[in-house]
Amino acid sequence: MENTIVRHHTGQRMSQIVIHGDTIYLAGQVGRPGGSVAEQTQDCLASIEKLLEEAGSDKEHMLQATIWLASMDDFDEMNSVWDKWVPEGHAPTRACGEARLATPDYKVEIILTAARSNGTAA
């Protein structure tokens, strides 16, 4: 296994993408502050798709997702967007819990790990 670590969109605090071998780790993605849970979930998933593409993958290669909701009362609303987005037969392992997010304007944060789909270094 290759031990090279590649980072994209790296700042002092974090990187948006870290690739180690054929595994892609994405930072937690949030939606536009103040939007509904459905809107913020759509924003998160659009960011995830863009980052996966940049890293040489796609949503059919998702391995694991961790979803944080500001309130578990929003579970069904978030799932209504998530369930339409995940390709049939390609659902990752997933955990979903309630957490106080960075600001009260955030209602959803999604963290994702995926495998590279193209086998080339990103």
Backbone as ProteinMPNN parsed JSONL, in Angstrom:
{"seq_chain_A": "MENTIVRHHTGQRMSQIVIHGDTIYLAGQVGRPGGSVAEQTQDCLASIEKLLEEAGSDKEHMLQATIWLASMDDFDEMNSVWDKWVPEGHAPTRACGEARLATPDYKVEIILTAARSNGTAA", "coords_chain_A": {"N_chain_A": [[0.834, -1.182, 0.0], [0.522, 2.173, -0.814], [2.088, 4.842, 0.907], [1.753, 7.534, 0.635], [0.369, 10.661, 1.378], [-2.075, 12.823, 0.316], [-3.249, 16.11, 0.256], [-5.982, 18.332, -0.137], [-7.198, 21.663, -0.556], [-6.178, 22.832, 1.838], [-5.864, 24.277, 4.992], [-4.802, 26.083, 7.93], [-6.214, 24.833, 9.987], [-7.565, 22.568, 8.942], [-7.988, 20.145, 6.25], [-9.949, 19.943, 3.288], [-10.078, 17.648, 1.771], [-8.486, 14.552, 2.208], [-6.318, 12.194, 0.963], [-5.325, 8.909, 1.178], [-3.547, 6.37, -0.041], [-5.909, 4.474, -1.661], [-8.063, 5.541, -0.382], [-10.375, 8.034, 0.456], [-10.878, 10.804, 2.445], [-13.229, 13.04, 3.593], [-13.692, 16.32, 4.879], [-16.068, 17.495, 7.317], [-19.07, 18.543, 5.867], [-21.147, 21.352, 5.481], [-24.277, 23.086, 5.039], [-25.668, 26.092, 3.517], [-25.9, 28.603, 5.922], [-28.829, 28.984, 7.919], [-30.709, 27.947, 6.148], [-33.362, 25.548, 5.452], [-33.553, 22.223, 6.904], [-33.688, 20.331, 4.833], [-32.718, 21.877, 2.664], [-30.123, 22.497, 3.584], [-29.092, 19.91, 3.748], [-29.14, 19.181, 1.039], [-27.238, 21.038, 0.093], [-24.936, 20.138, 1.468], [-24.617, 17.585, 0.321], [-24.223, 18.236, -2.359], [-21.753, 19.55, -2.176], [-20.204, 17.403, -1.286], [-20.342, 15.677, -3.526], [-18.928, 17.226, -5.414], [-16.378, 17.398, -4.191], [-15.701, 14.663, -4.067], [-15.527, 14.067, -6.818], [-13.35, 15.693, -7.509], [-11.397, 14.348, -6.09], [-11.203, 11.976, -7.434], [-13.324, 10.144, -7.395], [-16.711, 8.994, -6.762], [-20.211, 9.019, -5.833], [-20.964, 6.367, -5.87], [-18.939, 5.01, -4.751], [-18.818, 5.364, -2.053], [-17.901, 4.761, 1.312], [-18.319, 5.159, 4.102], [-20.461, 7.156, 6.12], [-20.95, 9.849, 8.346], [-23.386, 11.532, 10.003], [-24.336, 14.506, 11.423], [-26.873, 16.021, 13.217], [-28.461, 19.01, 14.279], [-30.727, 18.67, 15.683], [-32.418, 15.727, 16.458], [-35.025, 15.652, 15.787], [-35.162, 16.408, 13.202], [-34.526, 14.269, 11.634], [-36.139, 12.731, 9.793], [-36.646, 14.636, 7.773], [-34.054, 15.208, 6.836], [-33.367, 12.625, 5.938], [-35.183, 12.356, 3.831], [-34.013, 13.74, 1.763], [-31.441, 12.597, 1.634], [-32.018, 9.861, 1.042], [-32.954, 9.984, -1.604], [-30.678, 10.788, -2.885], [-28.607, 8.893, -2.571], [-27.206, 6.36, -4.541], [-29.018, 3.524, -5.64], [-28.268, 0.469, -4.12], [-25.726, 1.236, -3.362], [-25.341, 2.267, -0.841], [-23.548, 3.677, 1.858], [-21.927, 2.528, 4.935], [-23.401, 3.929, 7.855], [-23.811, 6.455, 10.32], [-25.858, 8.396, 12.435], [-26.355, 11.178, 14.421], [-27.161, 13.419, 17.14], [-25.907, 16.668, 17.656], [-24.361, 19.606, 18.971], [-23.742, 21.958, 16.645], [-21.27, 23.965, 14.833], [-22.315, 26.61, 14.686], [-25.513, 27.976, 15.641], [-26.906, 28.329, 13.285], [-26.356, 26.248, 11.604], [-27.695, 23.153, 10.682], [-27.222, 20.626, 9.808], [-24.495, 18.41, 9.358], [-22.255, 16.628, 7.379], [-20.014, 13.983, 7.177], [-17.747, 12.193, 5.219], [-16.334, 9.159, 3.956], [-14.63, 7.61, 1.307], [-13.838, 5.346, -1.426], [-11.336, 5.584, -3.949], [-12.299, 5.814, -7.339], [-11.132, 5.779, -9.806], [-8.536, 4.896, -9.722], [-6.265, 6.448, -10.088], [-3.787, 8.801, -9.061], [-4.825, 11.625, -7.261]], "CA_chain_A": [[0.0, 0.0, 0.0], [1.249, 3.429, -0.907], [1.964, 5.632, 2.126], [1.65, 8.939, 0.304], [-0.837, 11.361, 1.794], [-2.314, 14.001, -0.504], [-4.259, 16.978, 0.873], [-6.538, 19.383, -0.995], [-7.888, 22.748, 0.149], [-5.618, 22.739, 3.177], [-5.639, 25.487, 5.77], [-4.135, 25.834, 9.208], [-7.031, 23.99, 10.856], [-8.003, 21.301, 8.342], [-8.047, 19.968, 4.797], [-11.266, 19.486, 2.855], [-9.896, 16.288, 1.254], [-7.219, 13.87, 2.459], [-6.289, 10.912, 0.261], [-4.248, 8.009, 1.588], [-3.745, 5.187, -0.879], [-7.145, 4.578, -2.434], [-9.131, 5.978, 0.512], [-10.611, 9.477, 0.46], [-11.536, 11.298, 3.647], [-13.723, 14.398, 3.411], [-14.048, 17.068, 6.079], [-17.498, 17.695, 7.486], [-19.658, 19.517, 4.962], [-22.354, 21.986, 5.987], [-25.004, 23.856, 4.045], [-25.765, 27.537, 3.755], [-26.527, 28.892, 7.223], [-30.182, 29.517, 7.94], [-31.629, 27.202, 5.288], [-34.074, 24.425, 6.074], [-32.768, 20.988, 6.999], [-33.621, 19.761, 3.481], [-31.818, 22.712, 1.861], [-28.755, 22.306, 4.052], [-28.682, 18.559, 3.348], [-28.836, 19.258, -0.401], [-25.959, 21.745, -0.027], [-23.874, 19.221, 1.922], [-24.437, 16.507, -0.658], [-23.624, 18.832, -3.563], [-20.326, 19.746, -1.854], [-19.585, 16.075, -1.247], [-20.175, 15.212, -4.913], [-17.852, 18.01, -6.028], [-15.101, 16.983, -3.604], [-15.418, 13.29, -4.519], [-15.078, 14.143, -8.21], [-11.994, 16.243, -7.482], [-10.498, 13.342, -5.521], [-11.163, 10.788, -8.279], [-14.327, 9.174, -6.965], [-18.107, 9.378, -6.949], [-21.036, 8.529, -4.728], [-21.081, 4.907, -5.909], [-17.777, 4.454, -4.05], [-18.854, 5.775, -0.649], [-17.668, 3.694, 2.284], [-18.906, 5.454, 5.405], [-20.945, 8.519, 6.349], [-21.379, 10.239, 9.68], [-24.259, 12.687, 9.86], [-24.694, 15.182, 12.67], [-28.029, 16.91, 13.145], [-28.621, 19.854, 15.464], [-31.848, 18.07, 16.407], [-32.889, 14.473, 15.864], [-36.366, 15.888, 15.267], [-35.0, 16.659, 11.768], [-34.047, 13.028, 11.026], [-36.942, 12.364, 8.613], [-36.448, 15.64, 6.719], [-32.725, 14.96, 6.259], [-33.419, 11.354, 5.204], [-35.954, 12.502, 2.59], [-33.051, 14.185, 0.752], [-30.381, 11.581, 1.58], [-32.49, 8.635, 0.384], [-33.045, 10.232, -3.052], [-29.334, 11.072, -3.388], [-27.759, 7.694, -2.554], [-27.551, 5.431, -5.627], [-29.519, 2.224, -5.181], [-27.25, -0.573, -4.018], [-24.419, 1.805, -3.041], [-25.406, 2.975, 0.438], [-22.394, 3.432, 2.721], [-22.273, 2.392, 6.345], [-23.799, 5.282, 8.243], [-24.256, 6.769, 11.672], [-26.478, 9.714, 12.506], [-26.58, 11.548, 15.805], [-27.443, 14.817, 17.436], [-24.753, 17.382, 18.202], [-24.367, 21.061, 18.82], [-22.839, 22.238, 15.536], [-20.405, 25.136, 15.005], [-23.174, 27.758, 14.998], [-26.928, 27.567, 15.624], [-27.429, 28.412, 11.919], [-26.135, 24.964, 10.941], [-28.618, 22.111, 11.14], [-26.743, 19.332, 9.305], [-23.105, 18.286, 8.928], [-22.031, 15.267, 6.874], [-18.613, 13.593, 7.023], [-17.797, 11.027, 4.338], [-15.14, 8.443, 3.531], [-14.922, 6.895, 0.06], [-12.72, 4.745, -2.154], [-11.14, 6.182, -5.278], [-12.926, 4.988, -8.373], [-10.382, 5.751, -11.067], [-7.243, 4.273, -9.55], [-5.139, 7.341, -10.361], [-3.522, 9.762, -7.992], [-5.529, 12.903, -7.419]], "C_chain_A": [[0.878, 1.244, 0.0], [1.007, 4.263, 0.357], [1.857, 7.125, 1.871], [0.312, 9.487, 0.785], [-0.936, 12.64, 0.971], [-3.448, 14.794, 0.14], [-4.685, 18.052, -0.118], [-7.263, 20.408, -0.123], [-7.491, 22.749, 1.622], [-5.406, 24.119, 3.78], [-4.923, 25.13, 7.049], [-4.879, 24.798, 10.043], [-7.35, 22.624, 10.259], [-7.846, 21.322, 6.83], [-9.459, 19.522, 4.45], [-11.224, 18.046, 2.353], [-8.534, 15.788, 1.709], [-7.329, 12.508, 1.781], [-5.078, 10.133, 0.742], [-4.469, 6.701, 0.84], [-4.978, 5.394, -1.742], [-8.331, 4.998, -1.57], [-9.175, 7.499, 0.578], [-11.389, 9.833, 1.717], [-11.963, 12.741, 3.383], [-13.994, 15.03, 4.773], [-15.573, 17.169, 6.158], [-17.999, 18.808, 6.588], [-20.955, 20.04, 5.565], [-23.006, 22.767, 4.856], [-24.979, 25.339, 4.359], [-26.488, 27.784, 5.067], [-27.934, 29.444, 7.066], [-31.177, 28.796, 7.053], [-32.34, 26.11, 6.066], [-33.142, 23.212, 6.154], [-32.621, 20.363, 5.611], [-32.652, 20.551, 2.605], [-30.364, 22.519, 2.285], [-28.235, 20.916, 3.696], [-28.322, 18.537, 1.868], [-27.493, 19.949, -0.63], [-24.796, 20.841, 0.354], [-23.574, 18.18, 0.854], [-23.852, 17.031, -1.964], [-22.129, 19.079, -3.345], [-19.582, 18.419, -1.854], [-19.359, 15.552, -2.664], [-19.015, 15.915, -5.598], [-16.487, 17.572, -5.498], [-14.723, 15.559, -4.021], [-14.901, 13.288, -5.948], [-13.637, 14.654, -8.27], [-10.979, 15.203, -7.011], [-10.435, 12.06, -6.352], [-12.15, 9.721, -7.862], [-15.719, 9.695, -7.289], [-18.925, 8.721, -5.849], [-21.305, 7.023, -4.781], [-19.921, 4.226, -5.183], [-17.69, 4.909, -2.599], [-18.658, 4.563, 0.25], [-18.424, 3.938, 3.588], [-19.335, 6.916, 5.477], [-21.29, 8.692, 7.814], [-22.168, 11.527, 9.508], [-24.585, 13.219, 11.248], [-25.859, 16.116, 12.397], [-28.078, 17.749, 14.417], [-29.766, 19.33, 16.322], [-32.273, 16.791, 15.704], [-34.336, 14.581, 15.405], [-36.344, 16.086, 13.754], [-34.568, 15.42, 10.982], [-34.815, 12.691, 9.74], [-36.738, 13.342, 7.464], [-35.095, 15.452, 6.035], [-32.76, 13.689, 5.41], [-34.203, 11.464, 3.901], [-35.048, 12.968, 1.448], [-31.977, 13.113, 0.544], [-30.817, 10.371, 0.754], [-32.609, 8.799, -1.135], [-31.656, 10.368, -3.676], [-28.466, 9.816, -3.505], [-28.169, 6.751, -3.682], [-27.985, 4.071, -5.064], [-28.4, 1.187, -5.216], [-25.871, -0.068, -3.622], [-24.429, 2.585, -1.73], [-24.159, 2.651, 1.276], [-22.859, 2.983, 4.107], [-22.56, 3.808, 6.821], [-24.163, 5.337, 9.71], [-24.847, 8.164, 11.635], [-26.765, 10.007, 13.97], [-26.853, 13.032, 15.931], [-26.22, 15.444, 18.085], [-24.976, 18.879, 18.075], [-23.318, 21.374, 17.758], [-22.146, 23.583, 15.747], [-21.175, 26.42, 15.321], [-24.62, 27.27, 14.972], [-27.559, 27.636, 14.23], [-27.243, 27.12, 11.138], [-27.048, 23.913, 11.552], [-28.141, 20.715, 10.785], [-25.249, 19.441, 8.999], [-22.886, 16.833, 8.537], [-20.544, 15.069, 6.624], [-18.613, 12.288, 6.225], [-16.41, 10.468, 4.066], [-15.525, 7.625, 2.308], [-13.652, 6.245, -0.482], [-12.56, 5.5, -3.472], [-11.721, 5.241, -6.308], [-12.076, 4.853, -9.621], [-8.985, 5.174, -10.946], [-6.052, 5.143, -9.87], [-4.985, 8.315, -9.227], [-4.23, 11.067, -8.287], [-4.66, 14.047, -6.938]], "O_chain_A": [[1.858, 1.331, 0.739], [-0.126, 4.381, 0.823], [1.869, 7.908, 2.82], [-0.734, 8.859, 0.62], [-0.001, 13.439, 0.931], [-4.474, 14.231, 0.522], [-3.862, 18.61, -0.843], [-7.857, 20.07, 0.901], [-8.332, 22.68, 2.518], [-4.837, 25.01, 3.148], [-4.486, 23.993, 7.227], [-4.26, 23.981, 10.724], [-7.403, 21.629, 10.982], [-7.607, 22.364, 6.22], [-10.096, 18.806, 5.223], [-12.199, 17.306, 2.486], [-7.541, 16.508, 1.612], [-8.29, 11.768, 1.988], [-3.952, 10.629, 0.718], [-5.462, 6.009, 1.064], [-5.073, 6.381, -2.472], [-9.481, 4.831, -1.976], [-8.149, 8.161, 0.735], [-12.426, 9.239, 2.012], [-11.141, 13.569, 2.991], [-14.463, 14.367, 5.698], [-16.27, 16.949, 5.167], [-17.42, 19.893, 6.553], [-21.761, 19.273, 6.092], [-22.371, 23.072, 3.846], [-24.36, 25.783, 5.326], [-27.567, 27.238, 5.299], [-28.197, 30.267, 6.189], [-32.381, 29.01, 7.189], [-31.968, 25.79, 7.195], [-32.075, 23.193, 5.541], [-31.533, 19.911, 5.255], [-31.85, 19.959, 1.882], [-29.478, 22.393, 1.44], [-27.056, 20.763, 3.375], [-27.316, 17.942, 1.482], [-26.697, 19.499, -1.454], [-23.789, 20.783, -0.352], [-22.414, 17.928, 0.527], [-23.064, 16.339, -2.608], [-21.328, 18.836, -4.247], [-18.465, 18.324, -2.361], [-18.283, 15.035, -2.963], [-18.212, 15.28, -6.282], [-15.547, 17.396, -6.273], [-13.555, 15.282, -4.295], [-13.94, 12.585, -6.258], [-12.807, 14.107, -8.998], [-9.84, 15.181, -7.478], [-9.687, 11.145, -6.007], [-11.86, 8.529, -7.959], [-15.884, 10.693, -7.989], [-18.398, 7.963, -5.035], [-21.827, 6.464, -3.817], [-19.92, 3.006, -5.019], [-16.624, 4.851, -1.986], [-19.182, 3.481, -0.017], [-19.085, 3.041, 4.112], [-18.653, 7.8, 4.958], [-21.851, 7.795, 8.445], [-21.672, 12.497, 8.935], [-25.045, 12.487, 12.125], [-25.827, 16.907, 11.454], [-27.772, 17.257, 15.503], [-29.777, 19.519, 17.538], [-32.465, 16.78, 14.488], [-34.827, 13.695, 14.705], [-37.373, 15.951, 13.092], [-34.276, 15.515, 9.79], [-34.202, 12.398, 8.714], [-36.665, 12.931, 6.306], [-34.995, 15.526, 4.81], [-32.245, 13.674, 4.292], [-33.915, 10.733, 2.954], [-35.289, 12.627, 0.291], [-31.649, 12.768, -0.591], [-30.086, 9.912, -0.123], [-32.385, 7.84, -1.874], [-31.478, 10.093, -4.863], [-27.677, 9.695, -4.442], [-29.337, 6.376, -3.782], [-27.379, 3.551, -4.128], [-27.686, 1.05, -6.209], [-24.93, -0.858, -3.549], [-23.601, 3.476, -1.537], [-23.766, 1.489, 1.388], [-24.048, 3.05, 4.416], [-22.035, 4.774, 6.269], [-24.741, 4.404, 10.267], [-24.383, 9.02, 10.881], [-27.349, 9.182, 14.673], [-26.785, 13.788, 14.962], [-25.578, 14.842, 18.947], [-25.687, 19.349, 17.186], [-22.137, 21.087, 17.949], [-22.409, 24.264, 16.737], [-20.728, 27.226, 16.137], [-24.917, 26.255, 14.343], [-28.628, 27.067, 14.01], [-27.901, 26.915, 10.119], [-27.16, 23.797, 12.772], [-28.589, 19.731, 11.374], [-24.794, 20.443, 8.448], [-23.277, 15.918, 9.262], [-19.898, 15.873, 5.952], [-19.39, 11.38, 6.521], [-15.436, 11.212, 3.959], [-16.598, 7.024, 2.262], [-12.542, 6.556, -0.051], [-13.535, 5.995, -4.037], [-11.645, 4.02, -6.167], [-12.266, 3.927, -10.409], [-8.309, 4.979, -11.956], [-4.927, 4.645, -9.923], [-5.942, 8.618, -8.515], [-4.233, 11.549, -9.419], [-5.078, 15.203, -6.991]]}, "name": "protein", "num_of_chains": 1, "seq": "MENTIVRHHTGQRMSQIVIHGDTIYLAGQVGRPGGSVAEQTQDCLASIEKLLEEAGSDKEHMLQATIWLASMDDFDEMNSVWDKWVPEGHAPTRACGEARLATPDYKVEIILTAARSNGTAA"}
